[in-house]
Amino acid sequence: MTTLDDRAPVDDGPAVYTVGEPRLLGGPPPTVPGRDQDWLVRAAAAVHLLGRGGSAFPVATKLAVVPRRARVLVNGSEGEPASRKDRVLMRRNPDLVVAGAALVAAALRSPRTVIAVTDRQSADALAAAVGRSGCDIEVQLHEHGFVGGEIGALAKGVDGRRPVPDGVKVLPHVRGLAGRPTYASNVETFAHLALLAALGPDRYAATGTPDQPGTSLVTVLGTSRDGVLEVPNGLAVRRLVRDHQGPVLIGGYHGTWTTRTDLLVDRVAIRRDGMELGASVLAVLPPGTCPVGEVARVAAWLAAESAGQCGPCVFGLPALAEDLSRLAAGEQVDADRLRLRLSWTSGRGACHHPTGAAGFVASALAELSDLRRHLSEGHCGRPVLGALPVGSRR
């Protein structure tokens, strides 16, 4: 594992590492030739490129269905407090993100391209890169919550409306910016498209796995070498969490706790195992903290991030957070009632937020022995160190 930059980051951000040859976080970005829409669809299909924003949707499928003259929306909001990978990319290699946005915009003959971010330093870096490129790309700075980063909500925010998800899911290629068809994806996805156009499918696929060529950015928390890493797809999770023996949180605060460190950083393989890489967060808890208190803090934060549009968010998430807070304080909580509340919350919301939050809590209940011990025996006696970050991390 090689340190890319051993100096203190100017933004007090995370340490940055790479395993193997860096692509996204390496030196100056390569020259990106123009490619038409058909080429991008074929190339993305050839390397099985999946989106890097959480849903891991096939990029070729999304590019194939979006019509010409569609708008382009680049999502750099990164509302997940545990994740820093998008900010690192936007600040260290903004030219690659801009090159990817310009590539897609030209291929679609888009009349409007917007990069939406929520932190000033990333916005400034991207704006400077746009200036160097000479492209007609808007960089917009937005302040919204975690749910506001959902792509439908983000499109509303860019349009000047309240950034909340639609109750009925409408994909952006049908209705996005200004109610028009829009190609929308995460900043890392656009960076990968720029690399794919520059390298071609064969060179792009020279690293990674046959199912998932290329590299991924991952945020690692709770180990002796925390930070943002660029790794070849297919690397074992155990290498990144430094052989940690306890449960690992895969995917962030809409993710899953698991004891399986044999899993690979591979969105296809992880999905086969019933999980998602999601926000590309791998987190472990230090032995000195109370796991129940850590989960309770995150659950309370998730409840506060609700858009307030439906019962599972308005009532279900606060009820879960209250039960967990009481449990963390050593009070008695009815385990059956807690599990019933989880079943009422999951799969019933106007967006994915209550389901993701309930999955985080349910997997903690299944995998964290200390949480089960709190239910049966009372408090573990350890303090809450705040190892899992909540709130703004600009």
Secondary structure, 3 states (H helix, E strand, C coil): CEECCCCCCCCCCCCEEECCCCCCCCCCCCCCCCCCHHHHHHHHHHCCCECCCCCCCEHHHHHHHCCCCCEEEEEECCCCCCCCHHHHHHHHCHHHHHHHHHHHHHHHCCCCEEEEECCHHHHHHHHHHHHHHCCCCEEEECCCCCHHHCHHHHHHHHCCCCCCCCCCCCCCCCCCHHHCCEEEEEHHHHHHHHHHHHHHHHHHCCCECCCCECEEEEEEECCCCCEEEEEECCCEHHHHCCCCCCCEEECCCCCEEECCCCCECCHHHHHHCCCCCCCCEEECCCCCCCHHHHHHHHHHHHHHCCCCCCHHHHHHHHHHHHHHHHHHCCCCCCHHHHHHHHHHHCCCCCCCHHHHHHHHHHHHHHHCHHHHHHHHHCCCCCCCCCCCCCCCCC
